[in-house]
Amino acid sequence: MGRIGILVGAKGRGGNMAAIATACCELAFPGRIVQVVSPRSDAPAIARAHGLGLPTRVVPYGPDFTSGLIEAFSGCDVVCLAGFMRLVPTELLNAHPRRVLNIHPALLPKFGGKGMFGMHVHEAVIAARERESGCTVHVVTPVYDEGEVIVQRRCPVLPGDSAEDLAARVTALEHEAYPEAIRIVLGS
């Protein structure tokens, strides 16, 4: 059984974390969440993790942030970012080579990079008059959104879509794609 660590951001609500936790309840799922880490104790995703009965830890930003993350995820077979918006320390990537994953709300390599997150992505997709969008689970590297693609899921961009409309369809796909990517990575 693979050990999954999740790194959540300070503001995220924990939707992808909850989707992974739900997948972990499936008998055939190859992993279980052993640690949810946030830089802040008041992060909404930490409250949600508590509600789901998941083990949590706070590793605050500061001089010990990198070493705290390495310790918190020690023994994890895969580390999943869920709403964590900063670059991941290279030392953590080196401690878990090709085993730190992120989910992005677009079909990378389009609409990725610094500043491309949340509604900014969906607004950019609509402004570019794309016919489809979706989500991408990829391996994290020292550069935003440039790692190897593990899974992509697609959906149409419909005439008259608002960013919120598109976000709702993409979020539903994210909750399927992230567990699928974890199955692939833990199977390899």
N, C-alpha and C positions, 0 to 999 in steps of 0.2 A: 504494500500500500504506500503510494507516494505521499510525501509530506509537502503540503502547500503552504507557503507564506504569502500574505497579501499586504502590500504597502499602499495605504490610502492617503489621500491628501487632506489638507486642513479644512476644506469646504465641501468635499464630496458627500453625497447622501448614502453611498454604499450600495447602489443598485447592482453593479457588476459583482461586487463581493457577495451579495445575497444570492445572485444567480449561481455563482460558483458553489456557495454553501448548499443550495438546493440540489445541484448536480451531485454533490458529495453524498447525499442521502440515497442516491440510486445504488442498488446492490452491485452493479457491474462497474461503477465509476472507480477509476484506479487511484484515487487520492482522497485525502482529508485535509482540512484546514487545521494547521497546528499553531498559527500565529497571525494576528492582524496587528499591524504596526502603523502608527500615525505620529506626526510631529507634534500634535496637539491633543490634549485630553478632552477638549470640548468639541472635537470634530464630529459632525453628525454621523459619519460612518462608524465611529467608535461606539456611539450610543446604539446604533443599529446592530453592530457586532455583539454588544452585551446582550441585546434582546434576542439574538440568535444563539446565545450560549457559547460564542467563540472566544478563545483566549486572546487577550489584547495586551498591547504594550505601547507605551509612549516613549518615543525617542526624539527629544526636542532638537530643533535646529541649533547649531552651535559647534564648537570645536570638537566635540565628541560624537557628532552625528554619524559620521561614516563608520567609526568603530562600533557604535551602538547598533547600527543596522546590520553590520557583519555578525555581531553577536546574536542579535534577535533572530536572524534567519539562518543561523548555524544549524546544520542538519536538515535544512529544507531541500527538497529535490527540485522544486520550481518556486520562483518568486513572481507574483503577478501584481502589476501596478493597476490600481483601481482609483482613478481620480487624482493620482499623484502627478503634479504638473512640472516639477523641476527635473533637471538632468540627474540621472542616477549616478552616484559616485562610481568612478571606474573601479575602485577597489572591490565594491560589491559585485560589479559585473565580472571581475576576475575571479571572485570567490564562487561564482555560479555561472561558468561559461556556457553561453547559449541557453541558459535556463532562467533568464529574467525576461518576462513577457509584458507587453503592453497592448491595450486595445485602443484603436483610433477610430473616430466616427466618420471615416471616409475611405475611399478606395485608394490607398497609397499606391504609387508615390504622389498622386494628386492630392492637393489640399493638406499637406503635412508641413511640419517644421515649427519653429518657434512662433508662438502666438496663435497657432491654429489649434484651437480646442473649443469644445462646446458649441454654442450657437454661432461663433465666428466661422466654424467650418461649414455648417449648414447654410448660412447666409452666403458664403463664398461659392458653394456648389450651385445655389439657385441663381446668383448673379452671373455665373459663368454659363448658365443655360444648359447645364449637364442633363442628360436624359436618365442617368442612373447614379445612384450613390450606394452607400452601404457602410460596412465596417471592415477593419483589418486588424487581426492579431499578429503581432510581429515580435521578433527578438529585439530586445533593447540593446542599443549601442551607445557610445559616447555622443552621438549626434541624434537630435530629435527625429524620430519617425523614419530612420533610414535602414533599420535592420531587416533581416530576412523575413519574408511573409510566411506565416504558418497557415492561416485561414483567412479567407475573405468571404463575406456574404453580401449579396447585392439586393437592391430594391429600386423600383422606378422613382424618378422625380416626376411628380404629376403636375399638369398645368394648374396654376393657381396655388401651388404649395406655399405655405409660409415656412419659415425656418422651424417653427414648433411642430408643424405637420410632419416635415421630413425627419426631425429629431425623434419623434415618437416611433416612426417605422424603423429607423436605424437602431434605436435603443432596444427594440424587440429582437432585432438581429444580433446585437451585441450579446444579449443574454443566452443566445444559442451558440454563438461563435466562440466565446471564451472557454466554456467547458469542452467544446470540441478540440480546441487547440491544446488544452491541458491534457486531454486523452492522448493526442498525438505525441506531445513532448514526453509524457510519462511512459508511453509505449516504446519510445526510442532509447 
